[in-house]
Amino acid sequence: MKKNSQKDRFIEVDIRKKAGQYDAFHNTCVSTGRAYLLLRKDHQEHIQKAAQECGFKYLRFHGLFQDDMGLYRENAAGEAIYSWQYIDNVYDFIYDTGLHPFVVFDFMPEALASEKKYIYWEHSNITPPKDYKKWGNLIYETVKHFTERYGQEEVSQWFFEVWNEPDKNFFTGTIDNYLEMYEYAAQAVKSVSENYRIGGPSIAGNNYWISRLIEYCNKKDIPLDFISAHNYSAKTFSEEKTYKTWEVPSIPSWEPGPSWPLGNLCYDPHGTTEAIENVYRTVQSSLIPTLDIHYTEWGLSWDYWDPIRDSYQAPSFILSRINSIANDRIKSLSYCMVSDVFEEDGPPTDYFHGGFGLINLQGLRKPAYFAYKFLNELGNTKLECSDKNTIACCSGNDSIQIIFWDCTVRQDKENKAYYAQSTPALSAGTAKVSFSGLTPGMYQLTLYRVGYRSNDAYSHYLDIKHNNNLTRSQIRELDKLCSGSPEQAITLEISPDGKYLFQTQIKENDVCLIKLNRL
């Protein structure tokens, strides 16, 4: 494990040393819960907040075809009956928020399902269709309706993804069942418009499904515009082994209910990067090597109840994983998920229950939220920087944005034991940021921070928690404490040599954003 060090840290940034356009694949898309939850006012408010402050462009969610959305049923003669009322409310909200949908065609409507097999508290039917032609008609009518309501120009910016993790317990069919489902869906989408984008297989680790899908589509000339996959930066923890020898497992078979055997996870400081490289190599060696790759789910844990996602360590872990991904590997990396309004294993049981969201049920920004908020402040041009835990960008020649972080890992227990309690951060010394190449004149420097007790709602919550109850005034106070306000703002003059040195004390897992703007 990394040991604490208080040596000074030097970060050098020269605005004259440009490194090309900054690839903001991290905020292309974000995930959220099932479609029906998007009818809730609080959920909509969380999404609007994240879209505005974090700059997300696409929203992905499950359950478009679940019966609670009422989209599809059949009459006594087996003829399809469509209802667009709830669907329109959901997609109108997305459109009005300024987001685009990353549409997932799941789960199976009861009237079309081949069996009565379900997953999760949400009762999602995970079986193949009993009639593939009707499945294709369902896709066609849905995409045609979207086109009529929002226009072909808008819908051509969307993505359509067939199913979710069919290689795991989200699908009872075989890979051949999935390929047939994909074929009908792809033909249906393209029959509405050749310009629409469709892909899959949204796998959770079994790259064989990717190879088979590409081979199948190439052989039968079936449209395939992108490959999608999922990964979480978690692995199993063994108390008998040191941190460096924790084993990386395959993602387990998931079963509904709080008895999932998932309580032995820990943060993987090398996670996601290797998975992305493996998928990239799979596509590169395939018959269609030019396919784009979208990671439509990722995060720090796949366990529904994991406090690592609430912790002050989460933002530095997120940034380290994002920054480790090589250029041009993927088009998007969709964090799962934006809000704790999420019910796969039932409604949340506490204000901070280790939920998937960047925002908790009461609308409080978690520390992880600020990783994305800070990233959204970066300019379009990347600057050269040798520090591996720094991202430096600029907007023109008079504005620099720098995010730097400490990524200490002192975890000696599995996530639920370690992150469920307050572990104060130790000092990580002094960070000295050297600016050069600046135009002489007056500037405004603003410093933002997230870390232990800085925009750290979870640690403050542990201080005041009493029988899992908070007053409304306590919730308002937590929101005020974690609003993302600047820690420091100073006006300074850059001398004719174009140089400036800024320094600040940092603690373990602190994430700092510096914005230097010429006045």
Residue pairs with C-beta under 8 A, 6 or more apart in sequence:
1 242
1 243
1 244
1 409
1 410
1 411
1 412
2 407
2 408
2 409
2 410
4 408
4 410
4 426
4 427
4 428
4 508
5 428
5 429
6 427
6 428
6 429
7 429
8 429
8 430
8 431
8 432
9 387
9 428
9 429
9 430
9 431
9 432
9 506
10 432
10 434
11 385
11 387
11 390
11 392
11 402
11 404
11 431
11 432
11 433
11 434
12 385
12 386
12 387
12 434
12 436
13 383
13 385
13 392
13 400
13 402
13 433
13 434
13 435
13 436
14 383
14 384
14 435
14 436
14 437
15 383
15 394
15 397
15 400
15 435
15 436
15 437
15 438
16 436
16 437
17 383
17 384
17 437
18 381
18 382
18 383
18 384
18 394
19 381
19 382
19 383
19 384
20 381
20 382
21 380
21 381
21 382
22 378
22 379
22 380
22 381
22 382
22 391
22 393
23 327
23 328
24 55
24 375
24 378
25 325
25 330
25 331
25 332
25 333
26 322
26 333
26 335
26 372
26 375
27 54
27 55
27 56
27 57
27 372
27 375
27 376
28 56
28 57
28 58
28 331
28 332
28 333
28 334
29 56
29 57
29 58
29 59
29 60
29 102
29 294
29 296
29 332
29 333
29 334
30 50
30 54
30 56
30 58
30 59
30 60
30 334
30 335
30 337
30 338
30 358
31 59
31 60
31 61
31 296
31 297
31 334
31 335
31 336
31 337
31 338
32 38
32 43
32 47
32 59
32 60
32 61
32 337
32 338
32 339
32 341
32 342
33 43
33 61
33 62
33 63
33 337
33 339
33 341
33 342
33 343
33 344
34 61
34 62
34 63
34 66
34 68
34 122
34 124
34 343
35 61
35 62
35 63
35 64
35 66
35 69
35 86
35 87
35 90
36 63
36 66
36 68
36 69
36 86
37 43
37 61
37 341
37 342
37 343
38 44
38 47
38 61
38 90
38 93
38 94
39 86
39 89
39 90
40 341
42 341
42 361
42 363
43 339
43 341
44 93
44 97
45 363
46 338
46 339
46 341
46 357
46 359
46 363
47 59
47 97
47 99
47 338
47 339
48 97
49 359
49 363
50 56
50 338
50 339
50 358
50 359
50 369
50 372
51 59
51 97
51 98
51 99
53 373
53 376
53 484
54 358
54 369
54 372
54 373
54 375
54 376
55 372
55 375
55 376
56 99
56 338
56 372
57 99
57 100
58 99
58 100
58 101
58 102
58 159
58 332
58 334
59 94
59 99
59 100
59 101
59 102
59 338
60 101
60 102
60 104
60 161
60 296
60 297
60 334
61 104
62 104
62 106
62 107
62 124
62 164
63 69
63 106
63 107
63 122
63 124
64 71
64 87
64 103
64 104
64 105
64 106
64 142
65 71
65 72
65 105
65 106
65 107
65 108
65 109
65 138
66 107
66 109
66 122
66 124
66 125
67 73
67 109
67 110
69 86
69 87
69 90
70 83
70 85
70 86
71 82
71 83
71 84
71 86
71 87
71 109
71 142
72 80
72 81
72 82
72 109
72 111
72 112
72 138
73 80
73 81
73 83
73 109
73 110
73 111
74 80
74 81
74 111
74 112
75 81
80 134
80 137
80 138
80 141
82 141
82 145
84 145
87 142
87 145
88 149
91 101
91 146
91 149
91 150
94 100
94 101
95 150
95 154
100 154
100 157
100 158
101 158
101 159
102 158
102 159
102 161
102 294
102 296
102 334
103 158
103 159
103 160
103 161
104 161
104 163
104 164
104 202
104 296
105 139
105 142
105 160
105 161
105 162
105 163
105 185
106 124
106 163
106 164
106 170
107 124
107 125
107 126
107 164
107 170
108 114
108 125
108 126
108 127
108 128
108 129
109 125
109 138
110 125
112 129
112 130
112 131
112 134
112 135
112 138
113 125
113 127
113 129
113 130
114 127
114 128
114 129
114 130
115 127
115 172
116 125
116 127
117 125
117 126
117 127
117 172
118 124
118 125
118 126
118 256
119 126
119 169
119 170
119 254
119 256
120 256
120 344
120 345
121 256
121 257
121 343
121 344
121 345
121 346
122 343
122 344
124 170
126 169
126 170
126 171
126 172
127 171
127 172
127 173
128 171
128 172
128 173
128 177
128 178
128 180
128 181
129 135
129 181
132 180
132 181
132 184
133 184
135 181
135 184
135 185
136 184
136 185
136 187
136 188
137 188
139 184
139 185
139 188
139 189
140 188
140 189
140 191
140 192
143 155
143 160
143 188
143 189
143 192
143 196
144 192
146 155
146 158
147 155
147 192
147 193
152 193
152 195
155 193
155 196
156 193
156 195
156 196
156 197
158 196
158 197
159 197
159 198
159 199
159 226
159 294
160 185
160 189
160 196
160 197
160 198
160 199
161 198
161 199
161 200
161 202
161 228
161 294
161 296
162 178
162 181
162 182
162 185
162 186
162 198
162 199
162 200
162 201
162 202
163 170
163 171
163 178
163 181
163 182
163 200
163 201
163 202
164 170
164 202
165 171
165 202
165 203
165 204
165 230
166 173
166 175
166 178
166 201
166 202
166 203
166 209
167 175
167 201
167 203
167 204
167 205
167 206
167 208
167 209
168 204
168 205
168 251
168 253
168 254
169 253
169 254
169 255
170 254
171 177
171 178
173 181
175 208
175 209
175 212
178 200
178 201
178 209
178 213
179 212
179 213
179 216
182 200
182 201
182 213
182 216
182 217
182 222
183 216
183 220
183 222
185 198
186 198
186 217
186 222
186 223
186 224
187 222
187 223
189 196
189 198
189 223
190 196
190 198
190 223
197 225
197 226
198 223
198 224
198 225
199 224
199 225
199 226
199 227
199 228
199 291
199 292
199 294
200 213
200 224
200 227
200 228
201 209
201 210
201 213
201 227
201 228
202 228
202 229
202 230
202 296
203 209
203 210
203 228
203 229
203 230
204 229
204 230
204 231
204 251
205 229
205 230
205 231
205 250
205 251
205 275
207 229
207 278
207 279
207 282
210 227
210 229
210 279
210 282
210 283
210 286
211 282
211 286
213 224
213 227
214 224
214 227
214 283
214 286
214 287
214 288
214 291
215 286
215 287
216 222
217 223
217 224
217 288
218 224
218 287
218 288
224 288
224 291
225 291
225 292
226 291
226 292
226 293
226 294
226 331
227 279
227 283
227 291
227 292
227 293
227 294
228 293
228 294
228 295
228 296
229 275
229 279
229 293
229 294
229 295
229 296
230 295
230 296
230 297
230 298
230 336
231 271
231 272
231 275
231 276
231 295
231 297
231 298
232 251
232 271
232 272
232 297
232 298
232 299
232 300
232 301
232 302
232 336
233 267
233 268
233 269
233 271
233 272
233 298
233 299
233 300
233 301
233 317
233 321
234 265
234 266
234 267
234 268
234 271
234 300
234 301
234 302
234 303
234 306
234 415
235 246
235 247
235 248
235 249
235 265
235 266
235 268
235 271
236 246
236 247
236 248
236 249
236 264
236 265
236 266
237 246
237 264
237 265
237 266
237 413
237 414
237 415
238 246
238 247
239 413
241 247
243 409
243 411
243 412
246 266
246 268
248 268
248 271
251 302
252 261
252 262
254 260
254 302
256 344
256 345
257 345
258 304
258 305
258 345
258 346
260 303
260 304
260 345
262 302
262 303
262 304
263 303
263 414
263 416
264 414
265 301
265 302
265 303
265 306
265 414
265 415
265 416
266 411
266 413
266 414
266 415
266 418
267 300
267 301
267 308
267 313
267 317
267 409
267 411
267 415
269 317
269 320
269 407
269 409
270 324
271 321
272 295
272 298
272 321
272 324
272 325
273 321
273 324
273 325
276 293
276 295
276 325
276 329
276 330
277 326
277 329
279 293
280 293
280 329
280 330
283 289
283 291
283 293
292 331
293 329
293 330
293 331
294 330
294 331
294 332
294 334
295 330
295 332
295 333
295 334
296 332
296 334
297 334
297 336
298 321
298 333
298 334
298 335
298 336
299 309
299 335
299 336
299 337
299 356
300 306
300 308
300 309
300 314
300 317
300 318
300 368
301 308
301 309
301 415
303 354
303 415
303 416
304 344
304 345
304 354
304 355
304 356
305 345
305 353
305 354
305 355
305 416
306 354
306 415
306 416
306 419
307 352
307 354
307 415
307 416
307 419
307 420
307 458
308 314
308 317
308 354
308 415
308 418
308 419
309 354
309 355
309 356
309 357
309 366
309 368
310 352
310 354
310 355
310 360
310 366
310 367
310 368
310 419
310 457
310 458
311 367
311 419
311 458
312 367
312 425
312 450
312 451
312 452
312 453
312 454
312 456
312 458
312 459
312 509
313 367
313 409
313 419
313 509
314 366
314 367
314 368
314 371
315 367
315 368
315 370
315 371
315 374
315 405
315 450
315 451
315 509
315 511
316 371
316 389
316 405
316 406
316 407
316 408
316 451
316 509
316 510
316 511
317 407
318 335
318 368
318 371
318 372
319 371
319 375
319 389
319 391
319 403
319 405
319 407
319 511
320 389
320 405
320 407
322 333
322 371
322 375
323 388
323 389
323 391
325 333
335 358
335 372
336 356
337 356
337 357
337 358
338 357
338 358
338 359
339 357
339 358
339 359
339 361
340 348
340 353
340 355
340 356
340 357
340 359
340 360
340 361
341 357
341 361
342 348
342 355
342 356
342 357
348 355
348 360
348 361
349 468
350 468
351 360
351 361
351 362
351 364
351 461
351 465
351 468
351 470
351 475
352 360
352 366
352 457
352 458
352 461
354 416
354 419
354 420
355 361
357 366
358 365
358 366
358 368
358 369
358 372
359 365
359 366
359 369
360 366
360 457
362 470
362 475
362 479
363 479
364 457
364 475
364 478
364 479
364 482
365 373
365 455
365 457
365 479
365 482
365 483
365 484
366 457
366 458
367 450
367 451
367 455
367 456
367 457
367 458
370 448
370 450
370 455
370 484
370 511
371 450
371 511
373 484
374 403
374 448
374 450
374 511
374 513
375 391
375 403
377 401
377 403
377 513
377 515
378 391
378 393
378 401
378 403
379 393
379 394
379 395
379 396
379 399
379 400
379 401
380 393
380 395
381 393
381 394
381 395
382 391
382 392
382 393
383 392
383 393
383 394
383 400
384 392
385 391
385 392
385 402
387 404
389 404
389 405
389 406
389 407
390 402
390 403
390 404
390 405
391 402
391 403
391 404
392 400
392 401
392 402
392 403
393 400
393 401
393 402
394 400
394 401
395 401
397 439
398 439
398 517
398 518
399 515
399 516
399 517
399 518
400 435
400 438
400 514
400 515
400 516
401 513
401 514
401 515
401 516
402 433
402 512
402 513
402 514
402 516
403 511
403 512
403 513
404 431
404 433
404 511
404 512
404 514
405 509
405 510
405 511
405 512
406 428
406 506
406 507
406 508
406 509
406 510
407 509
408 425
408 426
408 428
408 508
408 509
410 423
410 508
411 418
412 418
421 462
422 459
422 462
422 463
424 452
425 451
425 452
425 507
425 508
425 509
425 510
426 507
426 508
427 505
427 506
427 507
427 508
428 506
428 507
428 508
428 510
429 505
429 506
430 503
430 504
430 505
430 506
431 503
431 504
431 505
431 506
431 512
432 501
432 502
432 503
433 501
433 502
433 503
433 514
434 499
434 500
434 501
435 499
435 500
435 501
435 502
435 516
436 498
436 499
437 498
438 494
438 498
438 499
438 500
438 516
438 518
439 494
439 498
439 518
440 493
440 494
440 495
440 496
440 498
441 493
441 494
441 518
441 519
442 491
442 492
442 493
442 494
442 518
442 519
443 491
443 492
443 493
443 494
443 500
443 516
443 517
443 518
443 519
444 489
444 490
444 491
444 492
444 515
444 516
444 517
444 519
445 488
445 489
445 490
445 491
445 492
445 502
445 514
445 515
445 516
446 486
446 488
446 489
446 514
446 515
446 517
447 486
447 487
447 488
447 489
447 504
447 512
447 513
447 514
448 484
448 486
448 487
448 512
448 513
448 514
448 515
449 455
449 487
449 510
449 511
449 512
449 513
450 456
450 510
450 511
451 506
451 507
451 508
451 509
451 510
451 511
452 459
452 507
452 508
452 509
452 510
453 459
453 460
454 487
454 510
455 481
455 482
455 483
455 484
456 482
457 478
457 481
457 482
460 478
460 481
460 482
461 470
461 478
464 470
464 474
470 478
488 504
491 519
492 500
494 500
500 516
502 514
504 512
506 512
